[in-house]
Amino acid sequence: MKSKSRGVVQSELGEYAALVAELKVRIRFAQVHATRSVNRELIKLYWDIGRAIVERQKRLGWGKSVVVKLAADLRTEIPEQTGFSPQNLWLMRMLYDELHHCPNLLRLVRELPWGLNIAILTKVKDNKEREYYLRAATTSGWSRAVLTHHIESKLYRREVKAKKTHNFRRLLPPRQARAADEVMKDPYVFDFIHLEPDAKERELELELLRHLRQFLIELGTGFAFVGSQFRLQVGKEEFFLDLLFYHLRLRRFIVIDLKTVSFKPEFAGKIHPVRY
């Protein structure tokens, strides 16, 4: 009887633990959904405020001073509400004035927090490039710091350049080639490391590993670090890979062979794909 009772208790505890885990997931999902809904409404409000300012300036000939006066009056009328400083009102005006003719961008803007939108709006001037960062930030869940890093390191231009120079379409099936194009950059920027001009490959490797977080941010979404000096045995031969990563989307291992000298054709031959 005692053994049976213990089994029943353990079963109930297992059911209870499963219930807690299930409700935790449900609560987190509801919290995220609620946050996104609030954010969408807030961005819509900012868009409407920007539109109201632009339309009245055009229709009534109001000058720049109206924004300063409006900010002061809103603070007086709604003292408990923040976010209506003159600078923020100018940004709302800018949001509407520059994007109202791009409805596809409006849909993306509403998916991101105001701070990320402002970073894209003020640091990027081309709408096609803005769309790229809006989509990437939404899909990858970038923080403002990560987004700013990618903008300042000109990620968009590097990825466009990479798609023109890589030969994935010749080596991979079309679908995999497109995916590979999307995750590669040209060139990568590792401005967080500091090496002497005559540094060796091993020093570069250790410096990258010391700044692994920044290294992974620069590589992009989906890269998982496997190891350094990874031992690989092919038949009776033994090789050591400088850096080995696994890409979750491509479902492929990615080998990085480090060199601190100018590129030579034989370097590519050492890691060129071989079919057995």
PAVO-101594 format. One record per residue (C-alpha): residue number from 0; residue in three letters; x, y, z. Coordinates in Angstrom, 1 decimal, padded with zeros to 4 digits, always signed. Each point is the difference from the previous one (the first is absolute). Last residue first. Layout:
N
[NUM ALA [X Y Z]]
...
//
This chain:
276
[275 TYR [+033.7 +011.7 -051.0]]
[274 ARG [-000.9 +003.6 -000.9]]
[273 VAL [+002.4 +002.7 +000.9]]
[272 PRO [-001.0 +003.6 +001.0]]
[271 HIS [+002.9 +002.4 -000.2]]
[270 ILE [+001.7 +000.5 +003.4]]
[269 LYS [+003.6 -000.3 -001.0]]
[268 GLY [-000.6 +001.1 -003.6]]
[267 ALA [-001.1 +003.4 +001.2]]
[266 PHE [+003.3 +000.7 +001.6]]
[265 GLU [+001.8 -001.1 -003.2]]
[264 PRO [-001.4 +003.1 -001.8]]
[263 LYS [+001.9 +002.4 +002.3]]
[262 PHE [-001.7 +002.7 +002.2]]
[261 SER [+002.2 +002.6 +001.6]]
[260 VAL [+001.4 -001.0 +003.4]]
[259 THR [-001.6 -000.4 +003.5]]
[258 LYS [-001.7 -003.3 -000.9]]
[257 LEU [-002.8 -001.8 +001.9]]
[256 ASP [-001.9 -003.0 -001.4]]
[255 ILE [-003.6 +000.2 +001.0]]
[254 VAL [-002.1 -003.1 -000.5]]
[253 ILE [-003.8 +000.1 -000.2]]
[252 PHE [-001.9 -003.2 +000.9]]
[251 ARG [-003.4 -000.3 -001.7]]
[250 ARG [-003.6 +000.1 +001.1]]
[249 LEU [-000.4 +003.2 -002.1]]
[248 ARG [-002.4 +001.5 +002.6]]
[247 LEU [+001.9 -001.2 +003.1]]
[246 HIS [+003.4 +000.8 -001.2]]
[245 TYR [+002.7 -002.1 +001.7]]
[244 PHE [+003.4 +001.6 +000.6]]
[243 LEU [+003.6 -001.3 -000.1]]
[242 LEU [+003.0 +002.2 +000.5]]
[241 ASP [+003.7 -000.7 -000.8]]
[240 LEU [-000.7 -003.5 -001.3]]
[239 PHE [+002.6 -002.7 +000.9]]
[238 PHE [+000.6 -002.8 -002.5]]
[237 GLU [+001.0 -003.6 +000.3]]
[236 GLU [+000.6 -002.4 -002.8]]
[235 LYS [-000.5 -003.8 +000.2]]
[234 GLY [-003.5 +000.1 -001.4]]
[233 VAL [-001.2 +003.5 +000.6]]
[232 GLN [+000.4 +001.0 +003.6]]
[231 LEU [-001.2 +003.4 +001.3]]
[230 ARG [+001.3 +001.6 +003.2]]
[229 PHE [-001.5 +003.4 +000.8]]
[228 GLN [+002.6 +002.6 +000.6]]
[227 SER [-002.8 +002.2 +001.3]]
[226 GLY [-003.5 -001.2 +000.9]]
[225 VAL [-003.7 -000.4 -000.8]]
[224 PHE [-001.2 +003.6 +000.0]]
[223 ALA [-003.6 +000.4 -001.2]]
[222 PHE [-000.8 +002.4 -002.8]]
[221 GLY [-003.7 +000.6 -000.6]]
[220 THR [-000.2 +003.8 -000.1]]
[219 GLY [+003.1 +001.9 -001.1]]
[218 LEU [+003.7 -000.4 -000.2]]
[217 GLU [+000.4 +003.5 +001.5]]
[216 ILE [-002.1 -000.9 +003.1]]
[215 LEU [+002.0 -003.3 +000.3]]
[214 PHE [+003.3 +001.8 +000.1]]
[213 GLN [-001.3 +002.6 +002.5]]
[212 ARG [-001.0 -002.9 +002.3]]
[211 LEU [+003.3 -001.9 -000.7]]
[210 HIS [+002.3 +002.9 +001.0]]
[209 ARG [+002.7 -002.1 +001.6]]
[208 LEU [-000.6 -002.6 -002.7]]
[207 LEU [+000.7 +002.6 -002.7]]
[206 GLU [+003.2 +001.0 +001.8]]
[205 LEU [+001.1 -003.6 +000.4]]
[204 GLU [-000.5 -000.6 -003.8]]
[203 LEU [+001.9 +003.2 -001.0]]
[202 GLU [+002.9 -001.0 +002.3]]
[201 ARG [+000.0 -003.5 -001.6]]
[200 GLU [+000.1 +001.5 -003.5]]
[199 LYS [+003.1 +002.0 +000.8]]
[198 ALA [+000.2 +003.8 +000.7]]
[197 ASP [+002.4 +002.0 -002.1]]
[196 PRO [-002.2 +003.1 -000.3]]
[195 GLU [-000.7 -000.1 +003.8]]
[194 LEU [-003.5 -001.0 +001.0]]
[193 HIS [-003.0 +001.7 +001.5]]
[192 ILE [-003.4 -001.7 -000.2]]
[191 PHE [-003.4 +001.8 +000.2]]
[190 ASP [+000.3 +001.3 -003.6]]
[189 PHE [-000.9 -003.5 -001.3]]
[188 VAL [-001.8 +001.0 -003.2]]
[187 TYR [-001.0 -002.9 -002.4]]
[186 PRO [+000.4 +000.8 -003.6]]
[185 ASP [-002.1 -000.9 -001.8]]
[184 LYS [-002.9 -001.6 +001.9]]
[183 MET [-001.6 -003.4 +000.0]]
[182 VAL [-003.3 -001.0 +001.6]]
[181 GLU [-002.3 +000.9 -003.0]]
[180 ASP [+002.2 -001.5 -002.6]]
[179 ALA [+000.0 -003.3 +001.8]]
[178 ALA [-003.8 -000.1 +000.1]]
[177 ARG [-000.2 +000.8 -003.8]]
[176 ALA [+002.6 -002.8 -000.7]]
[175 GLN [-002.0 -002.4 +002.1]]
[174 ARG [-003.2 +000.6 -002.0]]
[173 PRO [+001.9 -000.1 -003.3]]
[172 PRO [+001.9 -003.3 +000.6]]
[171 LEU [+003.7 +000.8 +000.9]]
[170 LEU [+003.4 +000.4 -001.7]]
[169 ARG [-000.8 +002.2 -003.0]]
[168 ARG [-002.6 +002.1 +001.8]]
[167 PHE [+002.4 +000.3 +003.0]]
[166 ASN [+002.5 +001.9 -002.1]]
[165 HIS [+000.2 +003.1 +002.2]]
[164 THR [+000.8 +003.4 -001.6]]
[163 LYS [-003.3 +001.7 -000.7]]
[162 LYS [-001.8 -001.3 +003.1]]
[161 ALA [+002.9 +001.2 +002.1]]
[160 LYS [-000.2 +003.5 -001.3]]
[159 VAL [-003.7 +000.2 +001.1]]
[158 GLU [+001.0 -001.5 +003.4]]
[157 ARG [+002.8 +002.6 +000.4]]
[156 ARG [-002.3 +002.9 -000.9]]
[155 TYR [-002.6 -001.1 +002.5]]
[154 LEU [+002.6 -000.6 +002.8]]
[153 LYS [+001.4 +003.5 -000.2]]
[152 SER [+002.1 -000.3 +003.2]]
[151 GLU [-001.9 +002.9 +001.5]]
[150 ILE [-003.4 -001.6 -000.9]]
[149 HIS [+001.0 -003.4 +001.5]]
[148 HIS [+001.3 +001.5 +003.2]]
[147 THR [-003.1 +002.2 +000.4]]
[146 LEU [-002.2 -003.1 -000.4]]
[145 VAL [+002.0 -001.9 +002.6]]
[144 ALA [-000.2 +002.9 +002.5]]
[143 ARG [-003.7 +000.5 -000.7]]
[142 SER [-000.7 -003.7 +000.7]]
[141 TRP [-000.5 -002.3 -002.9]]
[140 GLY [-003.0 -002.3 +000.0]]
[139 SER [+001.2 -001.9 -003.1]]
[138 THR [-003.1 +000.3 -002.1]]
[137 THR [-001.0 +003.5 +001.1]]
[136 ALA [+003.5 +001.4 -000.1]]
[135 ALA [+000.6 -001.6 -003.5]]
[134 ARG [-003.3 +001.3 -001.4]]
[133 LEU [+000.5 +003.5 +001.2]]
[132 TYR [+003.7 +000.0 -001.0]]
[131 TYR [-000.8 -001.1 -003.6]]
[130 GLU [-002.9 +002.4 -000.2]]
[129 ARG [+002.2 +002.9 +001.0]]
[128 GLU [+002.5 -001.0 -002.8]]
[127 LYS [-002.8 +000.2 -002.5]]
[126 ASN [-001.1 +003.3 +001.5]]
[125 ASP [+003.5 +001.6 -000.3]]
[124 LYS [+000.7 +002.4 +002.8]]
[123 VAL [+001.3 -002.2 +002.8]]
[122 LYS [+001.3 +001.4 +003.3]]
[121 THR [-003.0 +002.1 +001.0]]
[120 LEU [-002.9 -002.3 -001.0]]
[119 ILE [+001.8 -003.3 +000.9]]
[118 ALA [+001.0 +001.2 +003.5]]
[117 ILE [-003.5 +001.6 +000.4]]
[116 ASN [-001.7 -003.3 -000.8]]
[115 LEU [+002.2 -001.8 +002.5]]
[114 GLY [-001.0 +002.4 +002.7]]
[113 TRP [-003.7 +000.0 -000.8]]
[112 PRO [-000.2 -003.8 +000.4]]
[111 LEU [-000.4 -002.1 -003.1]]
[110 GLU [-003.1 -001.7 -001.6]]
[109 ARG [-001.7 +003.2 -000.9]]
[108 VAL [+002.9 +001.1 -002.2]]
[107 LEU [-000.4 -003.1 -002.1]]
[106 ARG [-003.6 +000.7 -001.0]]
[105 LEU [+001.0 +003.7 -000.6]]
[104 LEU [+002.8 -001.2 -002.3]]
[103 ASN [-002.4 -001.8 -002.3]]
[102 PRO [-002.1 +003.2 -000.1]]
[101 CYS [+002.8 +002.0 -001.6]]
[100 HIS [-001.4 +003.5 -000.9]]
[99 HIS [-000.5 +000.8 +003.7]]
[98 LEU [+003.7 -000.8 +000.7]]
[97 GLU [+001.9 +003.3 -000.1]]
[96 ASP [-002.6 +002.4 +001.3]]
[95 TYR [-001.6 -002.5 +002.4]]
[94 LEU [+003.2 -000.9 +001.9]]
[93 MET [+001.4 +003.5 -000.3]]
[92 ARG [-003.0 +001.4 +001.7]]
[91 MET [+000.3 -002.6 +002.8]]
[90 LEU [+003.7 +000.9 +000.2]]
[89 TRP [-000.8 +003.7 +000.3]]
[88 LEU [-002.5 -000.9 +002.8]]
[87 ASN [+002.7 -001.9 +001.8]]
[86 GLN [+002.4 +002.9 -000.1]]
[85 PRO [-002.7 +002.4 +001.2]]
[84 SER [-000.7 -002.3 +003.0]]
[83 PHE [-003.2 -002.1 -000.2]]
[82 GLY [+001.3 -003.3 +001.4]]
[81 THR [-001.4 +000.2 +003.5]]
[80 GLN [-003.6 +000.0 +001.2]]
[79 GLU [-000.8 +001.0 +003.6]]
[78 PRO [-000.1 +003.7 -000.8]]
[77 ILE [-002.7 -000.4 -002.7]]
[76 GLU [-001.3 +003.5 -000.7]]
[75 THR [+003.1 +001.8 +001.1]]
[74 ARG [+002.4 -002.5 -001.7]]
[73 LEU [-002.2 +000.2 -003.1]]
[72 ASP [+000.2 +003.8 +000.1]]
[71 ALA [+003.8 +000.1 +000.2]]
[70 ALA [+000.4 -002.5 -002.9]]
[69 LEU [-002.5 +001.9 -002.1]]
[68 LYS [+001.9 +003.2 +000.5]]
[67 VAL [+003.3 -001.5 -001.0]]
[66 VAL [-001.6 -001.6 -003.0]]
[65 VAL [-001.8 +003.2 -001.0]]
[64 SER [+003.4 +001.8 -000.1]]
[63 LYS [+000.9 -001.8 -003.2]]
[62 GLY [-002.3 +002.0 -002.2]]
[61 TRP [-003.8 -000.2 -000.6]]
[60 GLY [-001.1 +000.6 -003.6]]
[59 LEU [-003.6 -001.0 +000.7]]
[58 ARG [-000.4 -002.9 -002.5]]
[57 LYS [+003.6 -001.2 -000.1]]
[56 GLN [+000.8 +000.5 +003.7]]
[55 ARG [-003.4 -001.5 +000.8]]
[54 GLU [+000.6 -003.1 -002.1]]
[53 VAL [+003.5 -000.6 +001.4]]
[52 ILE [-001.0 +000.4 +003.7]]
[51 ALA [-003.0 -002.2 -000.3]]
[50 ARG [+002.0 -002.7 -001.9]]
[49 GLY [+002.7 +000.0 +002.7]]
[48 ILE [-002.7 -000.4 +002.7]]
[47 ASP [-001.6 -002.8 -002.0]]
[46 TRP [+003.3 -001.8 -000.4]]
[45 TYR [+000.7 +000.4 +003.7]]
[44 LEU [-003.4 -001.5 +000.9]]
[43 LYS [+000.6 -002.9 -002.5]]
[42 ILE [+003.4 -000.6 +001.7]]
[41 LEU [-001.7 -000.2 +003.4]]
[40 GLU [-002.8 -002.3 -001.3]]
[39 ARG [+002.5 -002.4 -001.4]]
[38 ASN [+002.1 +000.1 +003.2]]
[37 VAL [-003.1 -000.8 +002.1]]
[36 SER [-000.8 -003.0 -002.2]]
[35 ARG [+003.6 -001.2 +000.0]]
[34 THR [+000.1 +000.2 +003.8]]
[33 ALA [-003.2 -001.9 +000.3]]
[32 HIS [+001.2 -002.7 -002.4]]
[31 VAL [+003.3 -000.4 +002.0]]
[30 GLN [-001.9 -000.2 +003.3]]
[29 ALA [-002.5 -002.5 -001.4]]
[28 PHE [+002.8 -002.2 -001.3]]
[27 ARG [+001.8 +000.2 +003.3]]
[26 ILE [-003.3 -001.0 +001.8]]
[25 ARG [-000.6 -002.9 -002.3]]
[24 VAL [+003.6 -001.3 +000.3]]
[23 LYS [-000.3 +000.2 +003.8]]
[22 LEU [-003.4 -001.6 -000.1]]
[21 GLU [+001.4 -003.1 -001.7]]
[20 ALA [+003.1 -000.2 +002.3]]
[19 VAL [-002.2 +000.2 +003.1]]
[18 LEU [-002.4 -002.6 -001.4]]
[17 ALA [+002.8 -002.4 -000.8]]
[16 ALA [+001.4 +000.4 +003.5]]
[15 TYR [-003.5 -000.8 +001.4]]
[14 GLU [-000.3 -003.1 -002.2]]
[13 GLY [+003.4 -001.2 +001.1]]
[12 LEU [-000.9 +000.6 +003.6]]
[11 GLU [-003.2 -001.9 -000.5]]
[10 SER [+001.9 -002.9 -001.5]]
[9 GLN [+002.5 +000.1 +002.9]]
[8 VAL [-002.8 -000.1 +002.5]]
[7 VAL [-001.7 -002.9 -001.7]]
[6 GLY [+003.3 -001.9 -000.1]]
[5 ARG [+000.5 +000.6 +003.7]]
[4 SER [-003.5 -001.3 +000.7]]
[3 LYS [+000.7 -003.2 -001.9]]
[2 SER [+003.3 -000.6 +001.9]]
[1 LYS [-001.8 +000.6 +003.3]]
[0 MET [-002.8 -002.4 -000.9]]
//
